[in-house]
Amino acid sequence: MFDDMLGTAMSERGKQLLKDFPALQVLHKHDRKGVNGMIKVAEDCEEYNRRYAEPMALEIDERIGRDHDYFNWDIVKAGCQYRFLSLAIPEGVGGIAGKYIVTNMALAVHELCSTCGGIGLIFGAHTLGVSPLITAGAMAHWDTVLHEIAEEEKKGNPVLMAYAITEPSAGTDVEDPEFLAKGKIGMEARRTKGGYVINGRKCFISNGREAKYLTLTAALDRNRPLETWTTFLIENGMPGYSTPRVERKMGQRASHATELLFEDVFVPDSHVLGYPGDGMVNGILMVMGASRGPVGAIATGIATGAYNHFMAWAKTRRNGHAPIDEERIRMAAADMHAMLCANRNLFINHALVADASFGKVLAHPLVNSTYLTPRAIRTSKPMYKLLNSMAGKAFINTLLGLFISDEEITHILALASMAKFHCADNAMKITSKALELMGADDSEDRRWVEKCFRDAKLCQIYEGTNQLNRLCLYDTEISKELTVEIPRPFRAPLKVEVN
């Protein structure tokens, strides 16, 4: 019956995707082309997993467990043929992002992480690094940095990005305005002629050592971090910038977590993304509104991989008996299945709502019409200077404000935070229960589930701890004490009461 509804031309992976995500099944009736594009993303990721990730994932994980400095560039290069690094880059500058930018990213990391959370994180963390360039005030870098990433990827040369906000003394603090206002901030960007000089450290930065470009937030005044929080574009190779340490990780090992050191690093004015002081909204909250839902997808993908290996183990007969014959195993499988269904609904609902706002901006004819201008003009010095000016950024932000309301962005952040903490907690429940029931079994399936358990834990921590995300959901959706406001040049800075 279901196959008859969808037609025989759809692939088996496409049919399964629409079964797993009922919202996409409904959307398919109204936007067949858009949903077929999502199916193509899922199919590409499934093929990548089968050809590259699955044969190497355990080996990469175990090798990095012995040598934490090791990084496998071949696994990243293999992703170039599927355009994984361009999923969030607008089509006008060579990428493949369209009106379903968040949904496609969520589906991609969900599929990739069903085989390896660490490999999926490489591509997810890259997109996170790209995200501040897509938000307000950074269009000057679309035809430079984003174009370079897309064009090099077509040649099979991965150019990675990273997102650097966490500091040794401030992790959760930097993702919440109330916490940032009273946080202990270590990094500082001091004003100097033509730009800023940055000093301090960032830590636990995914892709930090491998990234050619980073988007970074820092205070212009450590005593007033909330009012002066600013987003910068950093290029690997800037004098004074280094990556002194890669952390020893328990899970998601394929993607490094790196310490970054800034010693009198000069960053020109052209590399300020948005306005000085608008980094909490422009560089954090808007980015989190787009990215926390896909972190829920990462957690769900990891849990899906654990569930699949658990079921393979449960159906394997030993001495005439299979664990699945026992009612307790079948009931546990039912619980896991229900949690995965709940997870998928949470993160896909967030993604579709986000795309109804963010996606429509990228797909809007007014935005796309800018690409009708010859690239030589778009990349000229006068145009670059205009887009980097206060007037240019104000114009772009004004257009953004016409397409998306502050209330929409606030609701998107609430949905993202809810999906993030609920999916991550369920992933830990699923992987923990699977390991408990499998016991000390020495099978290959248990090795995979043990890896999934280690990979899942990080999802409760990064992109804001689950505790912070619960508070964010309360502040935005329940008490309505926090509203995300699109940065504008003459709008008063964000005010937060600090108790």
Buried (B, 14 or more C-beta within 10 A) or exposed (E): EEEEEBEEEBBEBBBBBBEBBEBBBEBBEEBEEBBEBBBBBBBBBBBBBEEBBBEBBBEBBEBBBEEBEBBBEEBBBBBBBBBBBBBBBBBBBBBBBBBBBBBBBBBBBBBBBBBBBBBBBBBBBBBBBBBBBBBBBBBBBBBBBBBBBBBBBEEEEBBBBBBBBBBBBBBBBBBBBBBBBEBEBBBBBEEEEEBBBBBBBBBBBBBBBBBBBBBBBBBBBBEBBBBBBBBBBBBBEBEEBBBEBBBEBEBBBBBBBBBBBBEEBBBEEBBBBBBBBBBBBBBBBBBBBBBBBBBBBBBBBBBBBBBBBBBBBBEBEEEEEBBBEEEEBEEBBEBBEEBBBEBBBBBBBBBBBBBBBBBEBBBBEEBEEEBEEEEEEBBEEEBBEBBBBEEBBBBBBEBBBEBBEEEBBBBBBBBBBBBBBBBBBBBBBBBBBBBEBBEEBEBEBBBBBBBBBBBBBBBBEBBBBBEBBBBBBBBBBEEEEBBBBBBBEEBEBBEBEEE
